[in-house]
């Protein structure tokens, strides 16, 4: 069994900052890419940022220069530092990880439960 548990969402004023965390636990052999997605009401889920296990991070154009994704591989945790938040960043943010479980020969994608981020004055 593998679980992704997110934390750090909340209500923040425009221009403010939040830091999201996502910790993976369970029978993990290896974690490949980790990333953050978001889904606003009435919109499709979209990629916000991704962090391969040993490569270059990627960001949606809408968050470049404001958001930073990072990983602590020793803790199986990915973070999303969000600065200069705008009302249009309001969404449910989901953590995603490509994980190979102990005893398995292939990797599968796992999702967290989501955490609400609301940017409003």
C-alpha positions in Angstrom: 0.0 0.0 0.0 1.2 3.5 -0.9 -0.2 6.8 0.4 0.4 10.4 -0.5 -0.6 12.9 2.2 -0.7 16.6 1.5 -0.7 19.5 3.9 -0.2 23.3 3.9 -3.2 24.6 2.0 -5.4 27.4 3.3 -6.7 30.9 2.8 -4.2 33.6 1.8 -4.5 37.2 0.6 -3.2 38.1 -2.9 0.5 38.6 -2.9 0.9 36.2 0.0 2.7 32.8 0.2 2.0 29.2 1.1 4.0 26.1 1.2 2.5 22.8 0.3 4.0 19.4 1.4 3.3 15.9 0.2 4.8 12.9 2.0 4.7 9.4 0.4 4.6 6.4 2.7 4.2 2.6 2.4 5.9 -0.2 0.6 8.0 2.1 -1.6 11.0 0.7 -3.6 11.6 3.8 -5.6 10.0 7.2 -6.4 10.5 8.5 -9.9 8.9 11.8 -10.8 6.9 13.8 -8.3 4.7 16.7 -9.1 1.8 19.0 -8.3 -1.4 19.5 -10.2 -4.4 21.8 -9.5 -8.0 21.9 -10.4 -10.2 25.0 -10.2 -14.0 24.8 -10.2 -15.3 24.1 -13.7 -11.8 23.5 -15.1 -9.7 20.5 -16.0 -6.9 19.4 -13.7 -3.6 20.9 -14.9 0.1 20.4 -14.2 1.6 23.0 -12.0 5.1 21.7 -11.5 7.1 18.5 -11.8 10.4 17.2 -10.4 11.9 14.2 -11.9 14.1 12.0 -9.7 17.2 13.3 -11.3 16.4 15.9 -13.9 15.2 19.4 -14.5 12.1 20.8 -12.9 9.3 22.0 -15.0 6.6 24.6 -14.4 3.4 25.8 -16.0 3.9 29.1 -17.7 1.3 30.7 -15.3 3.4 30.0 -12.2 7.0 30.4 -13.5 9.0 32.7 -11.3 6.5 32.5 -8.5 6.3 28.8 -7.5 9.2 26.5 -6.7 9.1 22.7 -6.5 11.6 20.8 -4.4 12.1 17.3 -3.1 13.6 15.7 0.0 14.3 12.2 -1.2 15.3 11.0 2.2 11.8 11.9 3.5 10.0 10.9 0.3 8.5 14.3 0.3 7.8 17.0 -2.3 7.2 20.6 -1.6 5.6 23.5 -3.5 6.6 27.0 -2.4 4.0 29.4 -3.7 4.8 33.1 -3.6 3.1 36.2 -5.0 -0.2 34.3 -5.1 -3.0 35.5 -7.3 -6.8 34.9 -7.1 -6.5 32.7 -10.2 -4.2 30.3 -8.3 -7.3 29.3 -6.3 -7.8 25.6 -6.7 -7.5 22.2 -5.1 -3.9 21.2 -5.4 -3.0 17.5 -5.8 0.3 15.7 -5.3 1.2 13.1 -7.8 4.1 10.6 -7.7 5.3 7.8 -10.0 6.2 5.0 -7.6 7.6 1.5 -7.8 6.4 -0.6 -4.9 8.5 -3.2 -3.2 8.1 -6.5 -5.1 6.8 -4.9 -8.2 8.5 -4.6 -11.5 6.7 -1.5 -12.7 5.8 1.9 -11.5 2.3 3.4 -11.1 1.0 6.9 -10.6 -0.4 7.7 -7.2 -2.5 10.8 -6.1 -2.9 12.6 -2.9 -6.3 13.6 -1.5 -5.9 17.2 -2.5 -5.6 20.4 -0.4 -7.6 23.6 -1.0 -5.7 26.8 -1.7 -7.9 30.0 -1.7 -6.4 33.3 -2.7 -8.8 36.1 -1.7 -8.9 39.4 0.1 
